[in-house]
Amino acid sequence: MPKSYAPEALTLDYLTNEEGQYLGRKRIRFVRQFRGLTQTELAEKSGLSADENGRIRISQYENGTRVPRK
């Protein structure tokens, strides 16, 4: 079986480097697009609200204007 570059779950450990620096914005977008999800679908699957607020938060994570909490 080929190695998957998209993890089953995006954990904060996956989104940070060894020094704890946040690297997730590009990874979140890559995995979301790799799985064929919209920002709204990812928000819903992540436990955020499935309305416009959830989509906006995912957009902020992808653009680096907001960092997800643990």
C-alpha positions, 0 to 999 in steps of 0.5 A: 500500500502506498504511503499516504501524505494526508493523515487521517486526522489533523492534529496540532502535533502534525501542524507544528515542527519540532520547535512548536512553530505552527506550520499548518496553514499550507498543510490544512489546505493541502489535505482539505483539497486532497480529500476533495472537501470544501472549507464548510465540509472541513469545518463540519467534520472538525466540529466547528459550526457548519455555517458561515462562521465555520467556513470563515474560521477554516479560511483564517487557518489556511491564510495564517490569520488565526491559529487553531487551539489544541 
